[in-house]
């Protein structure tokens, strides 16, 4: 048995799908306010002063607090069907298909959302470890269930999979959040290039 651990944004895709999803769902008022409430955090992230996790947590709270959970899930399914296909890297989809053809367990491991990743993974026969939106009485709280998981990918993988059962582990990533995940693997791919 072999295991393939695959980051999603900028690894399977050509861009950040999370930010696109947030902009797609944002109301005009949210978009106008985002320049002042999220903009400085984005600038801090680009300068290396704000972590991806801190930016995600803030943006998620602003975008989703009070939203209807069923509506967001439906919007996520629509996004997975209509938008994600045009954002995929053909070479990574071929690599995923090759792993599946050899009977490997393939897991998307992402700091992005289950709202669109879950339907996309079901369509492609992949397992999923990612952020999940918390809801109470059908309304989103603006928080992640269990906290932001992006920086805890390796911990979540170990909690879900008995790594000793796999003869070989492959990992694909592109960011600091992926480094601990790559350290679990025998075969490591960083930004499209094999490094070990």
C-alpha positions in Angstrom: 0.0 0.0 0.0 1.2 3.5 -0.8 -0.1 6.9 0.2 0.0 10.2 -1.7 -0.5 13.4 0.3 -1.3 16.4 -2.0 -1.6 20.0 -1.1 -4.4 21.8 -3.2 -3.8 25.5 -3.8 -0.8 26.3 -6.0 0.0 22.5 -6.1 -3.0 21.0 -7.8 -4.2 24.4 -8.9 -2.6 27.4 -10.6 -3.8 29.8 -8.0 -5.3 30.4 -4.5 -8.9 28.9 -4.8 -9.8 30.0 -1.3 -9.5 33.7 -2.0 -11.5 33.3 -5.2 -14.2 31.5 -3.4 -14.4 34.2 -0.7 -14.7 37.0 -3.4 -17.4 35.0 -5.2 -19.5 34.8 -2.1 -18.9 38.2 -0.7 -21.7 40.8 -0.7 -20.9 44.2 -2.3 -20.7 45.6 1.2 -18.2 43.0 2.3 -16.1 43.6 -0.8 -16.1 47.4 -0.1 -15.1 46.8 3.6 -12.5 44.2 2.8 -10.1 46.8 1.5 -9.8 48.2 5.0 -10.5 45.1 7.1 -8.6 42.4 5.2 -6.4 44.5 2.9 -3.7 45.3 5.6 -3.6 41.6 6.5 -3.1 40.6 2.9 -0.3 43.1 2.6 1.3 41.8 5.8 1.0 38.2 4.4 2.8 39.3 1.2 5.5 40.9 3.3 5.9 37.8 5.4 4.6 39.5 8.5 1.3 37.7 8.8 0.9 33.9 8.5 -1.4 32.2 6.0 -3.3 30.8 9.0 -3.9 34.2 10.6 -5.0 35.7 7.3 -7.4 32.7 6.7 -8.9 33.0 10.1 -9.6 36.7 9.8 -11.0 36.5 6.2 -13.2 33.5 7.2 -14.7 35.3 10.1 -15.5 38.4 8.0 -16.9 36.4 5.1 -18.9 33.7 6.7 -20.2 34.8 10.2 -24.0 34.5 10.2 -24.3 33.0 6.7 -26.7 30.1 6.0 -24.6 26.9 6.1 -26.8 25.1 3.5 -26.4 28.1 1.1 -22.6 28.1 1.5 -22.4 24.3 0.9 -24.5 24.7 -2.3 -22.3 27.6 -3.4 -19.2 25.4 -2.7 -20.6 22.6 -4.8 -21.3 25.0 -7.7 -17.8 26.5 -7.4 -16.3 23.0 -7.5 -18.2 22.1 -10.6 -18.0 25.4 -12.5 -14.7 27.1 -11.5 -12.2 24.5 -10.2 -11.9 22.6 -13.5 -10.4 25.7 -15.2 -7.9 26.2 -12.4 -6.3 22.7 -12.3 -2.7 21.9 -13.4 -3.0 19.1 -16.0 0.4 17.6 -14.9 -0.8 17.3 -11.3 -4.2 15.8 -12.4 -2.2 13.2 -14.4 0.0 12.4 -11.4 -3.0 12.0 -9.2 -4.6 9.7 -11.8 -1.4 7.7 -12.0 -1.4 7.2 -8.2 -5.1 6.1 -8.3 -4.4 3.7 -11.2 -1.7 2.0 -9.1 -4.2 1.6 -6.2 -2.6 4.2 -4.0 -4.6 6.1 -1.3 -4.6 9.7 -2.5 -5.4 12.5 0.0 -5.9 16.2 -0.6 -4.5 18.0 2.4 -5.4 21.6 2.4 -6.0 24.8 4.4 -8.9 25.5 2.1 -12.5 24.7 2.7 -14.6 21.5 2.7 -17.5 23.5 1.2 -15.9 23.1 -2.3 -13.1 20.6 -1.7 -15.4 17.8 -0.4 -17.6 17.7 -3.6 -14.5 18.0 -5.8 -12.7 15.2 -4.0 -15.8 13.0 -4.2 -16.0 13.5 -7.9 -12.3 12.5 -8.3 -12.4 9.6 -5.8 -9.9 11.3 -3.4 -9.8 11.5 0.4 -9.7 14.8 2.1 -8.1 16.5 5.1 -9.0 20.3 5.3 -10.6 23.2 7.1 -14.3 22.8 8.0 -16.6 25.7 8.7 -18.3 25.6 12.1 -22.1 26.0 12.2 -24.7 26.4 15.0 -28.4 25.9 14.2 -27.8 26.1 10.5 -25.8 29.4 10.7 -22.0 29.7 10.2 -20.1 31.1 13.2 -17.2 32.4 11.1 -14.9 30.0 12.7 -13.3 26.7 11.7 -14.5 23.5 13.4 -11.5 22.5 15.4 -9.6 25.6 14.5 -7.5 26.4 11.4 -5.9 23.1 10.2 -3.6 24.6 7.6 -0.6 24.7 9.9 -1.4 21.3 11.4 -1.4 19.2 8.3 1.1 16.6 9.6 -0.7 16.3 12.9 -4.1 15.7 11.1 -2.5 13.1 8.8 -1.0 11.2 11.6 -4.3 11.3 13.5 -6.2 9.9 10.5 -3.7 7.5 8.9 -1.5 4.8 10.4 1.6 5.7 8.4 3.4 2.5 9.3 0.9 0.6 7.1 2.2 2.3 3.9 5.3 0.9 2.1 5.9 4.3 0.5 4.5 7.8 1.1 4.5 10.5 -1.6 3.9 14.2 -0.7 3.4 17.3 -2.9 3.4 20.8 -1.6 4.5 24.4 -2.2 4.4 26.4 1.1 5.7 26.5 4.6 2.5 24.9 5.8 3.4 21.8 3.7 6.9 21.3 5.0 5.9 19.1 8.0 3.7 17.0 5.6 6.6 16.6 3.2 8.8 15.4 6.1 6.5 12.4 6.5 7.2 11.2 3.0 9.7 9.0 1.3 9.2 10.8 -2.0 8.9 14.6 -1.8 7.8 17.1 -4.4 8.2 20.8 -3.9 6.6 23.2 -6.4 6.5 20.6 -9.1 10.1 19.3 -8.6 11.2 16.2 -6.8 13.5 17.1 -3.9 13.8 13.6 -2.3 
